[in-house]
C-alpha cells in the first residue's frame, strides 16, 4: 500500500508541528526554568511525528526516527520532574544528569542507526532487543517519576498565599495531564491483546499527547504569565478580596519576596548584577521583575539596586574607618567612582568623604 494520510494522522502531524513551535517559543524565552517543559513538549512532538510516520507507512521512506520515541519516553519523566523542582525552587545539582542515562543509552543506539543508514558503520545496534520490548520498562519509568512528582506536590502543599494556591493548581493540572498520558500508554498495551482492538485505540496515546501540547499551548498564548512566573489566577482562583485586584495582591507578595531576598542574600554587591541575573535568581521573568520594581518601588532597576548599595556604603562609611572610598564603593557593588559619587550625592547631598567626616566628627 502507498503511504497516505487520514483525518487522524493529519491532526497528529499538525499537533507535532504545533509542539515544535511551542518548543521554540519556550526555549528562546528569558526564563531558563521553563527549559525542561520546553524539551518535554519537544519529546512529545518527536513521538507524535514517529507515530504519524508509522501509521501513514512513511516510516519505510524515513526510517531515521524509529527508536527516538523510546528516547523521548525515558526522557519525559526526568524532564517533568526537573520542571517541578524548579517550580518549587529546589536545588538541581549536576548529578541530576544521571536521570537521563537510560534515554542517552537509547539515543546512542539511534545515532548508530543513523550512521548505518549513512553507510558510515556496520556495527550492530546495542540494546536493540531491549528497546523493541521495553514497553513495560517505560511504564515503570514513567510511573516512578509520576510518584516522585506527586510526592513533591504533597510535600509543598502550602496554600497560605495566593501565589502558592495558583502554583498548586498549575502543578495539579500538569500532573493530571501526565498521568492521563501514562494511563493511555498502559491501556494500549493491555487492549492490544483483545480481539476488539483497532487502530482507533492505537491513536489514544497520541491523542493524550496532543491534548497536553494544546493545553500547554493554550496557557502560553492565553495566559503566558503562567510560564514567566506571574501565574495570574483568573485561570484557577476566584478573587476573594474584591477591594484589591489579584494583580495587586500578587505584586505585593512578589515585592515582599524581592525585598527579603535583597536584604538576606545581598545580590547587589555583585558588580555585574543585571536585571536578567536577579530575575533568574528569583525565578521571575525580566518583564515581571521590572514591573514589580517600577510599580511597587517607583524607580527603575538600576536605581532600585543602587539604593541598596548606598545603604550598605553608608554602614561602611560609619563603621569601617580604615577602608578607603574606592574599596567601599567596589565592595558594595558599584563599578566606578563617578556612578557612586553621583548616586551618593543625589541621596545624601554631600560626597562620601564629607559624609564620613561629619559622622566621625559627631
C-alpha positions as CSV (number, residue, x, y, z in Angstrom):
1,X,0.0,0.0,0.0
2,X,1.1,3.5,-0.8
3,X,1.9,5.9,2.1
4,X,-1.2,8.1,2.9
5,X,-2.7,10.4,5.5
6,X,-6.2,10.3,7.0
7,X,-8.0,12.8,9.3
8,X,-6.4,11.4,12.5
9,X,-2.9,11.3,11.2
10,X,-3.2,14.8,9.7
11,X,-4.4,16.1,13.1
12,X,-1.5,14.4,14.9
13,X,1.0,15.8,12.4
14,X,-0.4,19.3,13.0
15,X,-0.1,18.7,16.8
16,X,3.5,17.7,16.3
17,X,4.3,20.8,14.3
18,X,2.5,22.9,17.0
19,X,4.6,21.3,19.6
20,X,7.8,22.2,17.8
21,X,6.6,25.8,17.5
22,X,5.9,25.9,21.3
23,X,9.3,24.4,22.0
24,X,10.9,27.2,20.0
25,X,8.9,29.9,21.9
26,X,9.8,28.5,25.3
27,X,13.5,27.7,24.6
28,X,14.1,31.2,23.3
29,X,12.4,32.9,26.3
30,X,14.5,34.5,29.1
31,X,13.2,32.2,31.8
32,X,15.6,29.3,31.9
33,X,13.5,27.5,34.5
34,X,11.0,26.6,31.7
35,X,13.6,24.8,29.6
36,X,12.6,21.3,31.0
37,X,8.9,21.8,30.0
38,X,10.1,23.0,26.5
39,X,12.1,19.8,26.0
40,X,9.1,17.8,27.3
41,X,6.9,19.3,24.6
42,X,9.7,18.6,22.0
43,X,9.8,14.9,23.2
44,X,6.0,14.6,22.8
45,X,6.3,16.2,19.3
46,X,9.0,13.7,18.2
47,X,6.9,10.7,19.5
48,X,3.9,12.0,17.6
49,X,5.9,12.5,14.4
50,X,7.3,9.0,14.5
51,X,3.8,7.6,15.1
52,X,2.5,9.5,12.1
53,X,5.3,8.0,10.0
54,X,4.3,4.6,11.2
55,X,0.6,4.9,10.6
56,X,0.9,6.5,7.2
57,X,3.6,4.0,6.2
58,X,6.1,6.8,5.5
59,X,8.3,5.0,8.1
60,X,9.8,3.0,5.3
61,X,10.7,6.2,3.4
62,X,12.0,8.0,6.6
63,X,13.2,5.2,8.9
64,X,15.5,7.5,10.9
65,X,13.2,8.1,13.8
66,X,12.3,4.5,14.6
67,X,14.0,4.4,18.0
68,X,13.6,8.1,19.0
69,X,10.1,7.6,20.7
70,X,11.8,5.3,23.3
71,X,14.4,8.0,23.9
72,X,11.6,10.6,24.5
73,X,9.7,8.3,26.8
74,X,12.7,7.7,29.1
75,X,13.5,11.5,29.0
76,X,9.9,12.7,29.7
77,X,9.8,11.7,33.4
78,X,13.2,13.4,34.3
79,X,12.2,16.5,32.3
80,X,8.9,17.0,34.1
81,X,10.4,16.2,37.5
82,X,13.1,18.8,36.7
83,X,10.5,21.4,35.9
84,X,8.7,20.7,39.2
85,X,12.0,21.0,41.1
86,X,12.4,24.4,39.5
87,X,8.8,25.3,40.2
88,X,9.3,24.6,43.9
89,X,12.7,26.3,43.9
90,X,14.6,23.1,44.8
91,X,18.3,22.9,44.1
92,X,19.2,20.8,41.0
93,X,22.8,19.6,41.0
94,X,24.9,18.3,38.2
95,X,24.3,14.8,39.4
96,X,20.7,15.2,38.1
97,X,22.1,14.4,34.6
98,X,22.2,10.7,35.6
99,X,18.4,10.7,35.5
100,X,18.8,10.9,31.7
101,X,21.1,7.9,31.4
102,X,18.5,5.4,30.0
103,X,17.4,8.0,27.4
104,X,21.1,8.7,26.4
105,X,21.9,5.0,26.0
106,X,18.9,4.5,23.7
107,X,19.9,7.7,21.8
108,X,23.3,6.2,21.3
109,X,21.6,3.3,19.5
110,X,19.6,5.7,17.3
111,X,22.8,7.5,16.4
112,X,24.3,4.2,15.3
113,X,21.2,3.6,13.3
114,X,21.7,6.9,11.5
115,X,25.3,6.0,10.8
116,X,24.3,2.7,9.3
117,X,21.8,4.4,7.0
118,X,24.6,6.8,6.0
119,X,26.8,3.8,5.3
120,X,29.4,5.0,7.8
121,X,29.3,1.9,10.0
122,X,28.0,-1.6,10.0
123,X,28.2,-2.4,13.7
124,X,25.2,-3.9,15.5
125,X,22.9,-1.6,17.4
126,X,23.3,-2.2,21.2
127,X,20.2,-2.7,23.4
128,X,18.1,-3.2,20.2
129,X,16.2,-6.2,21.7
130,X,15.5,-4.3,24.9
131,X,14.4,-1.2,23.0
132,X,11.9,-3.2,20.9
133,X,10.4,-4.8,24.0
134,X,10.8,-2.0,26.5
135,X,7.1,-1.0,26.9
136,X,6.7,-2.2,30.5
137,X,10.1,-0.7,31.4
138,X,8.8,2.6,30.0
139,X,5.6,2.2,32.1
140,X,7.6,1.6,35.2
141,X,9.9,4.5,34.5
142,X,7.0,6.9,33.7
143,X,5.1,5.8,36.8
144,X,8.2,6.2,39.1
145,X,8.5,9.9,38.1
146,X,4.8,10.5,38.4
147,X,5.0,9.2,42.0
148,X,8.1,11.5,42.7
149,X,6.2,14.5,41.3
150,X,3.0,13.8,43.3
151,X,5.1,13.4,46.5
152,X,6.9,16.7,45.7
153,X,3.5,18.4,45.3
154,X,2.2,17.0,48.5
155,X,5.3,18.0,50.4
156,X,4.9,21.5,49.2
157,X,1.2,21.9,49.7
158,X,1.4,25.2,51.5
159,X,-1.6,27.3,50.5
160,X,-1.1,30.4,52.7
161,X,-0.5,32.8,49.8
162,X,-2.4,33.3,46.5
163,X,0.8,32.5,44.7
164,X,1.1,29.2,46.4
165,X,-2.5,28.4,45.6
166,X,-2.1,29.1,41.9
167,X,1.2,27.2,41.8
168,X,-0.5,24.2,43.4
169,X,-3.4,24.2,40.9
170,X,-1.0,24.6,38.0
171,X,1.0,21.7,39.4
172,X,-2.1,19.5,39.6
173,X,-3.0,20.4,36.1
174,X,0.3,19.2,34.8
175,X,0.5,16.0,36.7
176,X,-3.1,15.2,35.7
177,X,-2.2,15.5,32.1
178,X,0.9,13.4,32.6
179,X,-1.0,10.7,34.5
180,X,-3.6,10.5,31.7
181,X,-0.8,10.1,29.2
182,X,0.6,7.2,31.3
183,X,-2.8,5.7,31.5
184,X,-3.3,5.9,27.8
185,X,0.1,4.2,27.2
186,X,-0.8,1.4,29.6
187,X,-4.2,1.0,28.1
188,X,-2.8,0.5,24.6
189,X,-0.5,-2.4,25.6
190,X,-3.3,-4.0,27.6
191,X,-6.1,-3.6,25.0
192,X,-3.9,-4.7,22.1
193,X,-4.2,-8.3,23.4
194,X,-8.0,-8.2,22.9
195,X,-9.8,-9.0,19.6
196,X,-11.9,-5.8,19.6
197,X,-8.7,-3.7,19.5
198,X,-8.4,-1.5,16.4
199,X,-6.4,1.5,15.1
200,X,-8.6,4.0,16.9
201,X,-7.3,2.6,20.3
202,X,-3.9,2.9,18.8
203,X,-4.5,6.7,18.5
204,X,-5.2,7.2,22.2
205,X,-1.6,7.7,23.3
206,X,-1.1,10.3,20.6
207,X,-4.5,11.9,21.4
208,X,-3.4,12.4,25.0
209,X,0.0,13.9,23.9
210,X,-1.9,16.2,21.5
211,X,-4.2,17.3,24.3
212,X,-1.2,18.0,26.5
213,X,0.5,20.0,23.8
214,X,-2.6,22.0,23.1
215,X,-3.4,22.6,26.8
216,X,0.1,23.9,27.4
217,X,-0.2,25.9,24.1
218,X,-3.4,27.5,25.5
219,X,-1.6,28.6,28.6
220,X,1.2,30.1,26.6
221,X,-1.0,32.1,24.3
222,X,-4.0,32.8,26.6
223,X,-2.1,33.2,29.8
224,X,1.7,33.5,29.2
225,X,2.2,34.7,32.8
226,X,1.9,31.1,33.9
227,X,5.3,30.4,32.2
228,X,7.2,33.6,33.1
229,X,6.4,33.4,36.8
230,X,3.4,35.7,37.2
231,X,0.8,33.0,37.4
232,X,-2.3,35.2,37.3
233,X,-5.2,33.4,39.0
234,X,-8.1,34.2,36.7
235,X,-7.5,30.7,35.3
236,X,-7.7,28.9,38.7
237,X,-8.8,31.1,41.5
238,X,-11.7,33.5,42.4
239,X,-10.7,36.9,43.8
240,X,-11.7,36.8,47.4
241,X,-10.9,40.4,48.2
242,X,-13.0,42.5,45.8
243,X,-11.4,45.7,47.1
244,X,-8.0,44.6,45.9
245,X,-7.3,43.1,42.5
246,X,-5.5,39.8,42.3
247,X,-2.7,41.5,40.3
248,X,-2.1,43.9,43.2
249,X,-2.2,41.1,45.7
250,X,0.4,39.1,43.7
251,X,2.6,42.1,43.1
252,X,2.6,42.8,46.9
253,X,3.7,39.2,47.6
254,X,6.4,39.2,44.9
255,X,7.7,42.6,46.1
256,X,7.9,41.2,49.7
257,X,9.8,38.2,48.3
258,X,12.1,40.5,46.4
259,X,13.0,42.8,49.3
260,X,13.6,39.8,51.6
261,X,15.9,38.3,49.1
262,X,17.8,41.6,48.7
263,X,18.2,42.0,52.4
264,X,19.2,38.4,53.2
265,X,21.3,37.4,50.1
266,X,22.6,40.9,49.2
267,X,22.9,40.2,45.4
268,X,23.5,43.9,44.8
269,X,27.2,43.5,45.9
270,X,27.8,41.7,42.6
271,X,29.3,44.4,40.4
272,X,28.0,42.7,37.3
273,X,24.4,42.2,38.5
274,X,21.8,42.7,35.7
275,X,18.1,42.6,35.6
276,X,18.2,39.2,33.9
277,X,20.5,37.8,36.6
278,X,18.3,38.9,39.5
279,X,15.2,37.7,37.7
280,X,16.8,34.2,37.2
281,X,17.8,34.0,40.9
282,X,14.2,34.8,42.0
283,X,12.5,32.6,39.3
284,X,10.8,35.6,37.7
285,X,10.9,36.8,34.1
286,X,12.7,40.1,33.4
287,X,9.4,41.7,32.4
288,X,7.8,40.7,35.7
289,X,10.8,41.8,37.9
290,X,10.9,45.2,36.1
291,X,7.1,45.6,36.6
292,X,7.4,44.8,40.3
293,X,10.2,47.3,40.9
294,X,8.5,50.0,38.8
295,X,5.1,49.7,40.3
296,X,6.0,49.0,44.0
297,X,9.3,50.9,44.3
298,X,8.6,53.7,41.9
299,X,12.0,53.6,40.3
300,X,13.8,51.6,37.7
301,X,16.0,48.6,38.3
302,X,19.3,50.4,38.4
303,X,18.1,52.9,41.0
304,X,16.5,50.2,43.0
305,X,19.8,48.2,43.2
306,X,21.9,51.3,43.8
307,X,19.7,52.3,46.7
308,X,20.6,49.1,48.4
309,X,24.3,49.6,47.6
310,X,24.1,53.1,49.1
311,X,22.6,51.8,52.3
312,X,25.5,49.3,52.5
313,X,28.0,52.1,51.7
314,X,26.5,54.3,54.4
315,X,27.1,51.5,57.0
316,X,30.7,51.0,55.9
317,X,31.4,54.8,55.9
318,X,30.2,54.9,59.5
319,X,31.8,51.7,60.8
320,X,34.9,51.0,58.7
321,X,37.2,54.0,59.1
322,X,40.2,52.2,57.7
323,X,38.6,51.4,54.3
324,X,39.2,53.9,51.5
325,X,36.4,55.2,49.4
326,X,37.4,53.1,46.4
327,X,37.3,49.9,48.4
328,X,33.9,50.8,49.8
329,X,32.1,51.6,46.5
330,X,33.6,48.5,44.9
331,X,32.6,46.2,47.8
332,X,29.0,47.4,47.8
333,X,28.6,46.8,44.0
334,X,29.5,50.0,42.2
335,X,31.8,49.6,39.2
336,X,33.3,53.1,39.1
337,X,33.8,56.2,41.2
338,X,31.7,58.5,39.0
339,X,28.5,56.5,39.3
340,X,29.0,56.0,43.0
341,X,29.6,59.7,43.7
342,X,26.7,60.8,41.5
343,X,24.2,58.4,43.3
344,X,25.6,59.2,46.7
345,X,25.4,63.0,46.3
346,X,21.9,62.7,45.0
347,X,20.7,60.9,48.1
348,X,22.8,62.4,50.9
349,X,23.6,65.8,49.3
350,X,27.3,65.5,50.1
351,X,30.3,63.5,49.0
352,X,31.2,60.2,50.7
353,X,34.2,61.7,52.3
354,X,32.2,64.6,53.7
355,X,29.6,62.1,55.0
356,X,32.3,60.1,56.7
357,X,33.9,63.3,58.3
358,X,30.5,64.5,59.5
359,X,29.7,61.2,61.1
360,X,33.2,60.8,62.6
361,X,33.0,64.3,64.0
362,X,29.6,63.7,65.5
